[in-house]
C-alpha cells in the first residue's frame, strides 16, 4: 500500500511494522494520528490516515 505524504507531496511505500520509504528513499516511521517521522532528519510529516494506509497495514503482509 502507498500512503500519501501531504508535507512533501509524495508517496510512502509501506514496508510493514510501521515503517515506510518515500519516493526519494527516506525511511519513515509511523507516529500515529496521520503523522510520520523522517528517520534521517527527524522532521514530522502529515500523512494520509485512511483505512487503506498504515491503519491496517499489518493485515497485508504482501507475501
C-alpha positions in Angstrom: 0.0 0.0 0.0 1.1 3.5 -0.6 0.5 6.4 1.8 0.3 10.0 0.6 2.7 12.4 2.4 1.0 15.9 2.4 4.1 17.6 3.6 6.3 16.6 0.6 3.5 15.8 -1.8 4.9 12.3 -2.5 4.0 8.7 -1.6 5.3 6.4 1.1 5.6 2.7 0.3 4.6 0.5 3.3 7.4 -1.8 4.4 5.5 -3.3 7.4 5.8 -2.8 11.2 5.0 0.9 10.9 8.0 1.6 8.6 7.8 3.1 5.1 10.1 4.5 2.4 9.2 7.6 0.4 9.8 8.1 -3.3 13.0 9.9 -2.5 14.4 7.0 -0.5 13.8 8.4 3.0 12.9 6.0 5.7 9.8 7.0 7.7 8.3 5.7 11.0 4.6 5.8 11.6 3.8 8.0 14.6 0.1 7.5 14.6 -2.8 10.0 14.1 -1.7 10.7 10.5 1.9 11.6 11.2 5.2 10.0 10.2 8.7 10.9 11.2 11.6 11.0 8.7 14.3 8.9 10.4 17.1 10.9 8.6 16.1 14.4 9.5 13.6 13.9 12.5 11.0 16.0 10.7 7.3 15.2 11.2 5.2 14.8 8.1 1.4 14.8 7.8 0.2 11.6 6.1 -3.0 10.0 4.8 -4.8 8.5 7.8 -7.4 6.4 6.0 -8.3 2.7 6.3 -6.2 1.9 3.3 -2.9 3.2 4.8 -0.9 2.3 8.0 -4.1 1.8 10.0 -4.4 -1.8 8.7 -1.0 -2.4 7.1 -0.2 -5.3 9.5 -3.1 -7.3 7.9 -1.5 -7.0 4.4 1.9 -8.8 4.5 2.3 -8.7 0.7 3.5 -12.3 0.7 
